[in-house]
Amino acid sequence: MRIAEFDLERYFARWEFAVRHLLCASDVQAYPMSELLALADDEVRGLWDTLQLGYTESTGHPLLRREIASLYADVEPDEVLTFAGAEEAVFCLLNVALEPGDHAIVTWPGYQSLYEVARAAGADVTLHELHESDGWRLDLDRLRRQLTPATRLIVVNLPHNPTGMLPDRATFDALVAVAEEAGARLLVDEVYRGLEFDEADRLPTGAEAMPSGVSLGVMSKAYALAGLRIGWLATHDRELLARVAGFKDYTTICSSAPSEILAIIALRARDRVLARSRDIVATNLDRLDGFFEDWADRFEWVRPRAGSIGFPRLTVPGVRIDEWAAGLVEAEGVLLLPASQFGHPGNHFRLGFGRTDLPEALARLERYAARTLR
Ligand SMILES: Cc1ncc(COP(=O)(O)O)c(C=O)c1O
């Protein structure tokens, strides 16, 4: 198998643990272990205290699958399969769901593996480009025109990385109708689900939208537990899930035993865990609103509707974001993620607002901007 380099991950490999402030991280400030354990009920505390560090069930701990299933209205535990992060789930699913000659449509700019793994699996991939001038919205008329008789899969990421876009319910329903008419499967990457700024905006899930629909979830983002490396697929298509399970035998076989138990704790306490995340994001967004108001003549921003990231643009003529971000990290130790890491030509950058050091990071960015953009 040949696959192109994952630009964003290579960038993070270089910078993530070398800078003072990650102002482009997509996850929420990680839960400290002691605080998470304090949320355990008696049953799971018992599982934790007596845990044997052997192999685990390859489909996922039965209690974990039960908790994940309960995130959906009508998904059964055996319609859930767990993975080492969402990333492994993407890799396994796309390799199983797509064959050489199949056609897939994937939203772009976006998380690279969603289209790169599809290409590596031999599929012919059409990118459905989102535009700032449209508020980064899905354009269903254009999407319809992108369909071909070979279209097997439509991949969307809602809420969206990197823009924070979230369609309204009518647009989501229309998207499902397009997939149904085309006889294509819909994969909804829902890793930022739970971080809608207005809970009324939460959409139905991919798994429940249509019989062949698939939801992709993870503990990393809204649940603030990226270090667990626990992700999942949920779908009513059990035949597909069985084939994906067979593929996973060649990747990780089964999940990490401690991580499974910690994920069960977090999911059972999800109201508190998600409230903490939403609180961090809301406080940070307030600050960003102030920043973008003050700097409206230097930065443009389509305010996200959900998630922990947005995709603003530096609008100062002659200043390229790649060089400006390089200067910022050098001078202030604050990391941004320029659009080029998404293969996008715009002067945008990903801004993350899930971390509690945002006030200091933003103050440093502002100090640098005052020196270089006036
Ligand atoms: C849209 C999207 N999908 C999948 C993933 C992969 O999640 P994880 O790194 O937790 O496996 C990410 C991570 O940034 C993401 O942003």
Ligand as a Chemical Component Dictionary entry (heavy atoms), coordinates in Angstrom:
data_LIG
# 
_chem_comp.id                   LIG 
_chem_comp.type                 NON-POLYMER 
_chem_comp.pdbx_formal_charge   0 
_chem_comp.three_letter_code    LIG 
# 
loop_
_chem_comp_atom.comp_id 
_chem_comp_atom.atom_id 
_chem_comp_atom.alt_atom_id 
_chem_comp_atom.type_symbol 
_chem_comp_atom.charge 
_chem_comp_atom.model_Cartn_x 
_chem_comp_atom.model_Cartn_y 
_chem_comp_atom.model_Cartn_z 
_chem_comp_atom.pdbx_ordinal 
LIG C1 C1 C 0 -12.315 15.119 11.878 1  
LIG C2 C2 C 0 -11.423 14.171 12.589 2  
LIG N1 N1 N 0 -11.601 12.853 12.423 3  
LIG C3 C3 C 0 -10.814 11.960 13.044 4  
LIG C4 C4 C 0 -9.801  12.372 13.876 5  
LIG C5 C5 C 0 -8.927  11.350 14.540 6  
LIG O1 O1 O 0 -9.159  11.314 15.923 7  
LIG P1 P1 P 0 -8.098  10.614 16.866 8  
LIG O2 O2 O 0 -6.810  11.352 16.686 9  
LIG O3 O3 O 0 -8.594  10.773 18.236 10 
LIG O4 O4 O 0 -7.967  9.212  16.439 11 
LIG C6 C6 C 0 -9.575  13.726 14.068 12 
LIG C7 C7 C 0 -8.458  14.195 14.912 13 
LIG O5 O5 O 0 -8.062  15.331 14.894 14 
LIG C8 C8 C 0 -10.405 14.653 13.422 15 
LIG O6 O6 O 0 -10.247 15.978 13.565 16 
# 
loop_
_chem_comp_bond.comp_id 
_chem_comp_bond.atom_id_1 
_chem_comp_bond.atom_id_2 
_chem_comp_bond.value_order 
_chem_comp_bond.pdbx_ordinal 
LIG C1 C2 SING 1  
LIG C2 N1 SING 2  
LIG C2 C8 DOUB 3  
LIG N1 C3 DOUB 4  
LIG C3 C4 SING 5  
LIG C4 C5 SING 6  
LIG C4 C6 DOUB 7  
LIG C5 O1 SING 8  
LIG O1 P1 SING 9  
LIG P1 O2 DOUB 10 
LIG P1 O3 SING 11 
LIG P1 O4 SING 12 
LIG C6 C7 SING 13 
LIG C6 C8 SING 14 
LIG C7 O5 DOUB 15 
LIG C8 O6 SING 16 
# 
